[in-house]
Amino acid sequence: MTDVFSDLVGQDEAVAVLRRAAASAAALLRAPAPAAAVPAGAPTGAEGPDGYDDLDALADDLHGPGPAATPDPGAGMTHAWIFTGPPGSGRSVAARAFAAALECAQGTGCGHCPGCHTTLAGTHADVRLVVPDGLSIGVGEMRSLVLRAASAPSGGRWQVVIIEDADRLTEAAGNALLKAIEEPPPRTVFLLCAPSTHPDDISVTIRSRCRVVPLRQPSAAAVVEVLVRRDGVTPEVAGWAAAAAQGHVGRARRLARDPDARQRRDAVLAVPRRLTGVGAAFDAASALIEAAEAEAAASVAEVDESERAALQTALGAGGTGRGAAGAMRGAAGQLKDLEKRQKSRATRAQRDALDRALVDLAAFYRDALTMALRAPVAPVHTDTATTAGAGAQKWEAEGCLRRLEAVLQCRTAIEANVKPRIAVEAMMLALWRG
């Protein structure tokens, strides 16, 4: 029987922390009111004849039996959390699973009650998920979110705010969030996801008011297990995808199930063979950029169309009469705002697609470097190991390292808002020159 944490791959320590916190949160909700308000001996929750219920049993399992084991209800729970870890480690998966455990009717994250189901499906009324459409999360969006989060939970448990990519908060948005974390509503929990607690990713003041749950890169064996169990992938394909994705669960799933994703990866790994001159370097750069743009366009096209259709319907599109025509004429501003948001989302999708390609390319040169050094480690890309070995003999360790550094410098330049085409062209020339 699976629970809400079953898809959090290879994170046993983090799961133990979150289970303990969820049990403490449930105990906090069940904690008796002050003695003056509750008569002695009055029941305070769904208890059995002897005053002992399922949540007490859960607390015994987590902390050991006896009244002294959990002297302070809610001692393992706090109002603000940061989930950190490398890409693909499951930051957002952990945040959603923890939110489901908090909303669980059993207080355990059972995975079967309506609270668990609606939270994981993204439809729970008290769980708000913030996923940045563009390159950043603005102050207006954050102020609106904080205002809504201040309301009491409709289900009587917790109001949960999940912010994916919290490292994309602008300074003003971070300040708006900080104020809410400093003075939190009594039943509101903030769950932030960021690559690390470095000041470049999350502000020091926000970090100091949150509990950090570090996640690690899952092992290849753990990724293989979840692909076979959850997605029905054959063990052979799952093993290849887990190695190629370097522990990134979502990327491994795409490679295992999507032929287009495998084709795009093959095109990226063919780049080192194509760099035969200056012209070939610029052609390779154009191909890489165009592939990223095509992948991004395909990923956002359906969402963009549904958003536009929904807005037009809300504004009276298809209606008849003078009133409907006038409403559509006045809707130009709202349609323009939607197009601006969609353009920002497309830009981010292009950056993400290009970054995945650069990670694959960096792994190729990493394989060549380890072969040149005769390091006793397995290659990331087993299907291009022969090509990487030939490159290792031709370039030697120093040349492999320079090429790897060129790819990593390209990623850094794009993160610093250098135009992707310029950064990629410079990288391709550096790879050709060696």
N, C-alpha and C positions, 0 to 999 in steps of 0.2 A: 504494500500500500504506500503510495507516494504522498509527500506533503509539499508545501510551498517551496521548500529549500532543495528539492530533489534535482533541479536543473542548475544549481550553483556548483559548478564542476571544480573538484579538487580544492575546496576551501573549508576543510573540516574545522579548523580553529575558528574561522569567522562565523561559521554556522553555529558552533557551540556558544559563542558570545551572543549572537542574535537570538537564539532560542532562550537563553537565560534572561535576556532583556525583555523578550515578549512575555515570558512567564511573570516577570516582575511587574510589567505594565498591567497585566491582567490582575495581579494581586493588588496593585495600586487602585484599580477601579473598584475592587471588592473590599478595600480597607474600610473598617468601621468609621463612622463619624465620631467626633469628640464625645467623650463620656457623658457630657451634659445633655447631648442631643439624642443619644441612644440608650435605652434602658439596659441595665446589666443583663446579660444572657440573651438579649434579643438576637435573632438570626440576621446576618449581614449579607447573605448571598444564597446561591443554590446549594444548600448543604444537605447532607444525609442526616439520619437520626442522631448521630453522635457529633454533628457539627463538622464533619470531615468530608471534603468534596474532591472532585477530580483535579482541580487546580492545586489543592494541597498535596495530592499525590505527585503531581508534576514537580512541584517545588521540592518534595522529598527526593525525587529522582535526580534533580539538578544539584541540590545543595546538601543532601543527606537528611535523614529523618530527625524529628525533634523540634520543639518550638524555638530553640535557640538558633536553628539553622537559618531562618529568615526573619531576623528581628525587625527589619525595617522594610515594609512593603514598598516595592518600587526601587529598592536600592540598586538594582542592576540596570535601571532605566534612566534615560535623560531626554531632554527635549530637542537636542540637535546632534546630528551625526554626520560624519564625513566618510565616504567610502572611497578609498584610494587603491590604485593598482595600475599595472600596464594595460594597454589596449587589449581587449578580449578577455580580461580576467573576470569580467562579470560584475562590474560596478553597478550598472543599472539593474541587472538581474537581482543582485543582493538587496538593493534598495526596494525594489518592488516586492520581493519575497518578504522582507521585513515588514513592509506596509501591510501586506496580506495577513501576516501573523498578528499584527496589532489590531486589525479589524476582525480577526477570526472569532467566531462565537465561542469557541472552546479556549481561546487564548493560547493556542499552541501552533497555529499555522497548519491546521489539519489538511487543507487542500480540498475539502469536500463541502464545506458550509458556504452559504451565499456570500458571506464577507470575503472569504478567500477567492471564490470564483470571480466576483465582480471586480475585486482589486486587481487580480492578474489580467482580467480582460480589459481593464482601463475604464470601467463604467461605474465604479463606486462613487457615490455622491460626496463622500468625505475625503477622497484621495485625489489630489491635483498633481498632475504630471507636467513639468515644464521641460520641453525639448526645444532648444533654439532652432528656429527656422533659418536664421542667417548666421553671420560670423560672430555675433555677440548677443547678449541678453540685455535689453535696455532698461532704463530706470522706470519708464512708464509701465511696462509689463510687470516689473517686480513690485511696484507700489500697488498695482491692482491686485496682484496675487496676495500680498501681505494683508491687504484690507479684507479680502475674502477669507483668508485663513484665520482671521481673528474671530470669526463666527463660531458658535458652538456646533459640535458635530451632530448631524441629524440622526445618526444611528446610535448615539449615546456612548460611543467609545472614544475614538481619536480622530482629530482632523490632521491629515498627513499631507505634507507638501514635499514632492520629490523633484529635485532640480538636477537633471542630467547636464553634464558638461558645465558644472558650476565655475570652471576656470574661464568660461566665456562671459562671465558677468562683467559689465563695465564698472568703473569705479563708483559712479553714482548708484548703479543698481546694487553693488555690494554694500554700500552705505545704507540703502533702504532695507536690505535684508538684515544687516547687522543690528539695526534698531529693533527689528522684530525678534531676533534671537536674544538680544539683551533683555527684553521685556516680553517674554513669550506668553501667549494666552494659556490658560491652565490645561487645555486639552489639545494643544497643537504640537506636532512633531515635525521638524525639518530634517530632510534626508538629502544631503548634497553628494554629488559624484564628481570627482576630480582625479587627474592623473597622480597627484602627489599633494603634500602639504607645503610645498615650496611657495614662498611669497609670490612667485610668478603665476602660480596656479590658483592659490586661495590666499586671501589676506590674512595677516597674522592675527588681527583682532577677531575675525570670524573663527579661525582655527582654534584660538584659545578658549572659545566658548562651546566647542563641539567635542564629542567623543569620536576618535578616529578608529575605523575598522580597516586595517590594511589587508588587501587581497594580493595574492601572488599569481604568477603565470602558472596555469594548470599544466600538469605533466601531459605528455602525449598519450600515455595510457589512459588517463582520466578522460581526455577528449574523445579518444576512440570508444570508450565505454558508453559515453552519452550519445554519440552518433549512432552506434549500433542499437542501443536500447530505445532511444527516443525517436530517432528518424528512420530506423530500419535500413541503415547503410551497411553494406557488407564489410566484414572486418578488414579485407585487403584495401578497399577504397578508403575506409575510415582511417587506416594507418597512414596511407599516403597523404590524405588531406590534413591530418593532424600535424604531420611533419612539415608540410608545405606552409601551413598557416602559422607555424611557430607558436602554438599554444593559444591562438585567437579562436575561440569557440565559434563565433558567428562566421568568421572567414572560412573556417574548416567546413562548416555546414554548407556554405555557398559553393565551395569548391567540390564538395562531394555530391551535391544535388543539381547544380546549375551548369550545363555544358557551356553556356556563354561565358561564365566566370572562368572556366578552365581555358577557354580560347583566348580570353583577354590576358590571362597569366602567361600563356605560351607566347603571345606576341611580345610581352614585356621581356621575357627571358631570351628572346631572339635578338634583342638589341645589341648585345656585345658582338655578335657575329656580323651585324650590319654596319658597324663603324669602320668603314674602309677609307674614308676621306672626309674633307670638310663638308662637301655637299651631302654626303650620306649622313653626317652628324646632324645637319639641320633637318634633313628629311625624317630622321628618327625622332627628333624633337617634335616636329609637327604631327607625326603619327601618334606619339604618346599623348600629346595634348588633345588631339581630336578624339582619341579613344576614350579619354577621361570625360570629355564633354558629351560624347554619345552615351556613355554609361550613366552619367548624371541626368541627362535629359530623359532617358528611359525610366530612371528610378523615380522622378518627380512628376512625370507627365500625367499619370492617373490621378494623383492627388491634386495637381493644379486644375485639371478639368473638373473634378468633382467640386472643388472649392468655388470655382467660377460659376458653375451651374447652380450651386446652392445659393450663392449671393444674388444671381440674377432672378432666381425664383422668389427669394425673399423681397426683392425690390419690385416685383410685379411683372417680370418678363413673361410674355405670352398673353398678358391681359389685353382687354379691348377697351376702347373709350378714351376720352380726353384725360381722365385722371391717371390711367396706367401709362399713357405716353409721357405725361408730365413727370411721373415718378422716375421713369427710365432716364429722362433727360437730366434729372437732378442726381442720378446715381453715378455720373461720370467720375466724381471725386472718389467715391468708395471703390469703384473698379480700378482706378489708378493706384489707390493704396494697396489693393490686393495684388496688383501686378508688381508693385515695388517689393512686397514681401516675398512673392514667388521668385522674383529675380534674385533676391538675397539668398533664398533657400537653394536655388540652382547653383549659385556661386559656391556656397558651402559644399554642396554635393560634388561639384567638380573638384574642389580642393581635396575632399575626402577620397574620391576615386583616384586622383593623381597620387595621393600619399600612399594608398595601398600598392600602386604600381611601383613607387620608389622603394617601399619596404621589400617587395619581391626582388627588385634589382639589387638592393643592398645585400640581401641574403645570398644572391649569386656570387658577388665579389667576396663575401665572407667565406663562402665555400672554397673559392679559389685561394684565398689567403690561408685558410687552415690546411689546405692540401700543400701549398708551397712551404709551409712550416712543418709539415708532416705531423700535425696535431692529431691526437687520438680521439677525434670527435666525429660524429656522423654528419653528413651533409644535410642541409635543410631541403634543398631541391634534389632529390634522388634521381629524378628523370633528366637532369642536366648535369649530372656529376661528371660525365665524360668531357663535356665542353668546359666545365670549370677546371678540370684537371689539365686540359690542354692550355687554358689560360694561365694556370699556375706555372707551367713549364716555360711559357713564353714571357710572362711578365715578372716572374719571381716574386718574392714576398713584398719587396718594397713597392713594386708596381701595382700589385693587388691592393695594398694598403692605400696608395694614393687614389686609386679608383673608388674604393669604398668610402674614403673621406669626401670625394667629390659628390657622391650620392647623398651622404649625410649633410653636406653643406647646402645642397639644393633644398633639402627638406627644411633646414633652418632658415634659408632665405625666403621661402614661401611663407613660413610662419611669421616672418618679419614683414609680410605684405609686399615683397618683391613680386612683380608680375610673373605669374607661373611660366609663361612662354619664355621670358628672358632668363629666368632661373634654369629652366630645363635646357635651353640652348647652350648656356654656359657649361652646364654639367656634361652635355654630350661632347662638347669640344674637349673638356678636360678628360673624359673617358677615352676619346680617340688619341689625344696626345700622350696620355699615360703619365 
